[in-house]
Amino acid sequence: MVKRNYGVHDSKKTKDTDESVRLTLARNLTELLEARHISRRELAKRTGDSHATISRAASGDRAVSVCVLARIASALRVPADRLVSPR
């Protein structure tokens, strides 16, 4: 009998993907903020999120929720995929 693991994910692969997305977001967000001369504090005010949340996103320390990502994209007037797509 063949045993199949449907729905089971390779945790290393998932961890690597998560890290890649976090670092891509950090790089793209930092580039946009610098190009537009917007501070992390100003972005936090525009999104309604804490400065710590924005700083973690911009440094790649933590993943952000889809809701936070959407607020950041809206505040910067860019599509959300612009923040998480490799350039």
N, C-alpha and C positions, 0 to 999 in steps of 0.2 A: 504494500500500500504506500502510495506517495503522499507525504505530508506537505501541505502547502501553508504558508504563513501569509494569508491575505490580510492586508492592512497593517502589517508589521513593517516598520521602517528601520533602516540602518541608522542607528543613533549617531555614528561618526559622520556619515554623509549629511544628515540633517544638521548637525552641529556646524559642519564646515559651510553649508549653505547659509545658515543663519548668520554666521560670522561674516561671510562674503557680502550679504545684503546689508548688514550693519555698517561695514566699512565703506561700501559704495554709497550708502546714504550719508555717512559722515563726510566723505570727500565731496559729493555733489552739493550738500547743504552748505559746507564751508565755502566752496567756490561761489555759490549764489550769494551768500551773505557778503563776502568780500567784494564781489562785482557790483553789488547794489549798495554797498556802504551801510549795511544794516548790522547792528550788534545783536548778539544773542539775547540780551535783555530786551531790546526793541522787538525782536521776533516773539519773545515770550509775551509781551504786552499785546501784540497783534493777534496772537493765537488764543490767549487766555490760559496758557499753560505756564507752569513754573519755569523759572530760569534754569533750575536743575534739570528738568526734563529736556529742555532745548540743548543744554550743554552736554548731557549724556548722548543725545542723538548726534550732535555735531562732533563729538569725540569718538563715537563708535563704541562707547562703553556698554550701552544697553540697547536692546531692541525697543522700538516704539510701537504702540498700537496702531491699527489702521485708522482709528479716529484721530489720533495725534498727527499721523502722517497726512491725513486729509486737511487738517487745520493748517499745518505748515505749508502745504502746497497752495491752499487757498490764500493764505497771507502773502505768499511770494508770487501769487498769480502764475503758477506753473501747473501742468498736469502732474499728478502724483508719480506717474512712471518716470518723470524727469528726475525725480529724487532718488529712485532706486535702480534705475537702469545704468549699466556700465557705460562709460564714455570713452 
